[in-house]
Amino acid sequence: MQALSPNDVWLSYRLAGALHNDGAAAQADAVIAALLRQHAQEPAALYAAALYLSG
């Protein structure tokens, strides 16, 4: 699903959350890391990563 919208910050955030909830924390962390690499200067990406890391 993420491949259909690779630039959608909030889709990546939700995917990471779903992966984490399913016990795939390493994959979830990789999604957030990729999000930060691709959108390092985008405030929404930084906010989404902070939300993910806080939860």
N, CA, C and O atoms as CSV, one atom per row, in Angstrom:
chain,resi,resn,atom,element,x,y,z
A,1,MET,N,N,0.822,-1.196,0.000
A,1,MET,CA,C,0.000,0.000,0.000
A,1,MET,C,C,0.862,1.254,0.000
A,1,MET,O,O,0.545,2.233,-0.676
A,2,GLN,N,N,1.948,1.223,0.756
A,2,GLN,CA,C,2.830,2.381,0.789
A,2,GLN,C,C,3.444,2.642,-0.588
A,2,GLN,O,O,3.713,3.791,-0.937
A,3,ALA,N,N,3.666,1.588,-1.370
A,3,ALA,CA,C,4.244,1.754,-2.692
A,3,ALA,C,C,3.339,2.592,-3.596
A,3,ALA,O,O,3.819,3.212,-4.545
A,4,LEU,N,N,2.048,2.615,-3.315
A,4,LEU,CA,C,1.128,3.419,-4.119
A,4,LEU,C,C,1.243,4.902,-3.800
A,4,LEU,O,O,0.932,5.746,-4.640
A,5,SER,N,N,1.688,5.223,-2.591
A,5,SER,CA,C,1.819,6.627,-2.162
A,5,SER,C,C,3.092,6.808,-1.331
A,5,SER,O,O,3.015,7.100,-0.138
A,6,PRO,N,N,4.256,6.638,-1.954
A,6,PRO,CA,C,5.493,6.699,-1.167
A,6,PRO,C,C,5.773,8.070,-0.558
A,6,PRO,O,O,6.574,8.173,0.371
A,7,ASN,N,N,5.136,9.115,-1.059
A,7,ASN,CA,C,5.364,10.455,-0.533
A,7,ASN,C,C,4.341,10.876,0.507
A,7,ASN,O,O,4.369,12.015,0.973
A,8,ASP,N,N,3.449,9.990,0.875
A,8,ASP,CA,C,2.421,10.306,1.857
A,8,ASP,C,C,2.963,10.060,3.264
A,8,ASP,O,O,3.059,8.918,3.714
A,9,VAL,N,N,3.311,11.135,3.943
A,9,VAL,CA,C,3.904,11.061,5.281
A,9,VAL,C,C,2.991,10.316,6.244
A,9,VAL,O,O,3.445,9.456,6.999
A,10,TRP,N,N,1.720,10.645,6.217
A,10,TRP,CA,C,0.801,10.056,7.198
A,10,TRP,C,C,0.486,8.600,6.900
A,10,TRP,O,O,0.187,7.838,7.819
A,11,LEU,N,N,0.544,8.204,5.656
A,11,LEU,CA,C,0.400,6.785,5.322
A,11,LEU,C,C,1.588,6.003,5.880
A,11,LEU,O,O,1.414,4.910,6.419
A,12,SER,N,N,2.781,6.552,5.753
A,12,SER,CA,C,3.970,5.910,6.312
A,12,SER,C,C,3.868,5.812,7.829
A,12,SER,O,O,4.224,4.790,8.415
A,13,TYR,N,N,3.390,6.857,8.453
A,13,TYR,CA,C,3.212,6.860,9.908
A,13,TYR,C,C,2.226,5.770,10.340
A,13,TYR,O,O,2.481,5.030,11.291
A,14,ARG,N,N,1.112,5.683,9.637
A,14,ARG,CA,C,0.107,4.666,9.987
A,14,ARG,C,C,0.617,3.256,9.719
A,14,ARG,O,O,0.337,2.335,10.486
A,15,LEU,N,N,1.363,3.087,8.633
A,15,LEU,CA,C,1.962,1.784,8.338
A,15,LEU,C,C,2.929,1.384,9.454
A,15,LEU,O,O,2.910,0.243,9.916
A,16,ALA,N,N,3.760,2.309,9.878
A,16,ALA,CA,C,4.702,2.017,10.960
A,16,ALA,C,C,3.960,1.635,12.240
A,16,ALA,O,O,4.363,0.707,12.942
A,17,GLY,N,N,2.887,2.343,12.539
A,17,GLY,CA,C,2.101,2.024,13.723
A,17,GLY,C,C,1.481,0.643,13.640
A,17,GLY,O,O,1.471,-0.097,14.624
A,18,ALA,N,N,0.964,0.292,12.474
A,18,ALA,CA,C,0.353,-1.028,12.288
A,18,ALA,C,C,1.405,-2.125,12.401
A,18,ALA,O,O,1.165,-3.158,13.027
A,19,LEU,N,N,2.558,-1.905,11.801
A,19,LEU,CA,C,3.633,-2.890,11.897
A,19,LEU,C,C,4.071,-3.081,13.341
A,19,LEU,O,O,4.277,-4.205,13.799
A,20,HIS,N,N,4.210,-1.971,14.047
A,20,HIS,CA,C,4.624,-2.039,15.450
A,20,HIS,C,C,3.598,-2.794,16.281
A,20,HIS,O,O,3.958,-3.626,17.114
A,21,ASN,N,N,2.330,-2.507,16.057
A,21,ASN,CA,C,1.266,-3.190,16.795
A,21,ASN,C,C,1.219,-4.686,16.500
A,21,ASN,O,O,0.786,-5.476,17.340
A,22,ASP,N,N,1.660,-5.069,15.318
A,22,ASP,CA,C,1.681,-6.477,14.933
A,22,ASP,C,C,2.968,-7.183,15.355
A,22,ASP,O,O,3.170,-8.353,15.031
A,23,GLY,N,N,3.838,-6.477,16.075
A,23,GLY,CA,C,5.062,-7.085,16.572
A,23,GLY,C,C,6.258,-6.990,15.649
A,23,GLY,O,O,7.281,-7.631,15.888
A,24,ALA,N,N,6.140,-6.203,14.604
A,24,ALA,CA,C,7.238,-6.038,13.648
A,24,ALA,C,C,7.911,-4.686,13.877
A,24,ALA,O,O,7.931,-3.827,12.995
A,25,ALA,N,N,8.458,-4.517,15.073
A,25,ALA,CA,C,9.029,-3.222,15.455
A,25,ALA,C,C,10.201,-2.824,14.559
A,25,ALA,O,O,10.349,-1.648,14.225
A,26,ALA,N,N,11.027,-3.777,14.170
A,26,ALA,CA,C,12.176,-3.443,13.319
A,26,ALA,C,C,11.718,-2.915,11.962
A,26,ALA,O,O,12.299,-1.967,11.433
A,27,GLN,N,N,10.681,-3.525,11.403
A,27,GLN,CA,C,10.147,-3.042,10.125
A,27,GLN,C,C,9.516,-1.664,10.299
A,27,GLN,O,O,9.665,-0.795,9.440
A,28,ALA,N,N,8.816,-1.470,11.401
A,28,ALA,CA,C,8.191,-0.175,11.670
A,28,ALA,C,C,9.256,0.908,11.789
A,28,ALA,O,O,9.106,1.998,11.237
A,29,ASP,N,N,10.319,0.608,12.505
A,29,ASP,CA,C,11.412,1.571,12.647
A,29,ASP,C,C,12.038,1.889,11.295
A,29,ASP,O,O,12.419,3.030,11.036
A,30,ALA,N,N,12.144,0.884,10.435
A,30,ALA,CA,C,12.708,1.097,9.097
A,30,ALA,C,C,11.816,2.005,8.260
A,30,ALA,O,O,12.320,2.822,7.489
A,31,VAL,N,N,10.502,1.875,8.399
A,31,VAL,CA,C,9.581,2.756,7.680
A,31,VAL,C,C,9.783,4.201,8.122
A,31,VAL,O,O,9.816,5.109,7.291
A,32,ILE,N,N,9.919,4.415,9.431
A,32,ILE,CA,C,10.119,5.771,9.947
A,32,ILE,C,C,11.487,6.315,9.523
A,32,ILE,O,O,11.611,7.493,9.188
A,33,ALA,N,N,12.504,5.462,9.538
A,33,ALA,CA,C,13.833,5.897,9.096
A,33,ALA,C,C,13.803,6.317,7.623
A,33,ALA,O,O,14.391,7.332,7.249
A,34,ALA,N,N,13.118,5.533,6.798
A,34,ALA,CA,C,12.997,5.888,5.375
A,34,ALA,C,C,12.216,7.187,5.208
A,34,ALA,O,O,12.554,8.021,4.368
A,35,LEU,N,N,11.185,7.350,6.003
A,35,LEU,CA,C,10.400,8.583,5.975
A,35,LEU,C,C,11.293,9.796,6.255
A,35,LEU,O,O,11.211,10.814,5.568
A,36,LEU,N,N,12.132,9.670,7.261
A,36,LEU,CA,C,13.012,10.784,7.618
A,36,LEU,C,C,14.085,11.031,6.559
A,36,LEU,O,O,14.466,12.176,6.318
A,37,ARG,N,N,14.573,9.969,5.929
A,37,ARG,CA,C,15.560,10.153,4.851
A,37,ARG,C,C,14.937,10.873,3.666
A,37,ARG,O,O,15.555,11.763,3.081
A,38,GLN,N,N,13.719,10.491,3.312
A,38,GLN,CA,C,13.072,11.038,2.122
A,38,GLN,C,C,12.505,12.434,2.337
A,38,GLN,O,O,12.380,13.208,1.388
A,39,HIS,N,N,12.163,12.757,3.573
A,39,HIS,CA,C,11.484,14.026,3.849
A,39,HIS,C,C,12.145,14.752,5.030
A,39,HIS,O,O,11.461,15.261,5.918
A,40,ALA,N,N,13.457,14.790,5.026
A,40,ALA,CA,C,14.213,15.299,6.176
A,40,ALA,C,C,13.872,16.746,6.540
A,40,ALA,O,O,13.972,17.127,7.706
A,41,GLN,N,N,13.481,17.532,5.583
A,41,GLN,CA,C,13.208,18.948,5.841
A,41,GLN,C,C,11.713,19.266,5.920
A,41,GLN,O,O,11.328,20.432,6.015
A,42,GLU,N,N,10.891,18.252,5.882
A,42,GLU,CA,C,9.442,18.476,5.875
A,42,GLU,C,C,8.885,18.418,7.307
A,42,GLU,O,O,8.991,17.386,7.970
A,43,PRO,N,N,8.303,19.508,7.776
A,43,PRO,CA,C,7.804,19.532,9.154
A,43,PRO,C,C,6.825,18.405,9.481
A,43,PRO,O,O,6.869,17.859,10.584
A,44,ALA,N,N,5.956,18.051,8.561
A,44,ALA,CA,C,4.987,16.985,8.826
A,44,ALA,C,C,5.700,15.648,9.059
A,44,ALA,O,O,5.267,14.859,9.899
A,45,ALA,N,N,6.776,15.389,8.332
A,45,ALA,CA,C,7.528,14.147,8.504
A,45,ALA,C,C,8.218,14.120,9.867
A,45,ALA,O,O,8.225,13.096,10.550
A,46,LEU,N,N,8.789,15.238,10.245
A,46,LEU,CA,C,9.439,15.315,11.561
A,46,LEU,C,C,8.421,15.125,12.675
A,46,LEU,O,O,8.701,14.459,13.672
A,47,TYR,N,N,7.255,15.702,12.511
A,47,TYR,CA,C,6.201,15.569,13.509
A,47,TYR,C,C,5.708,14.120,13.574
A,47,TYR,O,O,5.515,13.576,14.661
A,48,ALA,N,N,5.506,13.504,12.419
A,48,ALA,CA,C,5.051,12.119,12.379
A,48,ALA,C,C,6.083,11.191,13.037
A,48,ALA,O,O,5.717,10.275,13.774
A,49,ALA,N,N,7.339,11.427,12.772
A,49,ALA,CA,C,8.388,10.604,13.391
A,49,ALA,C,C,8.404,10.797,14.905
A,49,ALA,O,O,8.557,9.835,15.658
A,50,ALA,N,N,8.248,12.027,15.340
A,50,ALA,CA,C,8.215,12.301,16.781
A,50,ALA,C,C,7.019,11.615,17.440
A,50,ALA,O,O,7.143,11.051,18.527
A,51,LEU,N,N,5.872,11.665,16.784
A,51,LEU,CA,C,4.704,10.975,17.321
A,51,LEU,C,C,4.945,9.466,17.425
A,51,LEU,O,O,4.616,8.839,18.432
A,52,TYR,N,N,5.519,8.906,16.377
A,52,TYR,CA,C,5.802,7.462,16.372
A,52,TYR,C,C,6.752,7.117,17.520
A,52,TYR,O,O,6.507,6.171,18.269
A,53,LEU,N,N,7.829,7.881,17.654
A,53,LEU,CA,C,8.824,7.591,18.683
A,53,LEU,C,C,8.321,7.823,20.095
A,53,LEU,O,O,8.844,7.241,21.045
A,54,SER,N,N,7.308,8.670,20.243
A,54,SER,CA,C,6.783,8.952,21.578
A,54,SER,C,C,5.795,7.897,22.035
A,54,SER,O,O,5.474,7.817,23.221
A,55,GLY,N,N,5.309,7.084,21.101
A,55,GLY,CA,C,4.255,6.158,21.445
A,55,GLY,C,C,4.715,4.791,21.652
A,55,GLY,O,O,3.912,3.908,21.950
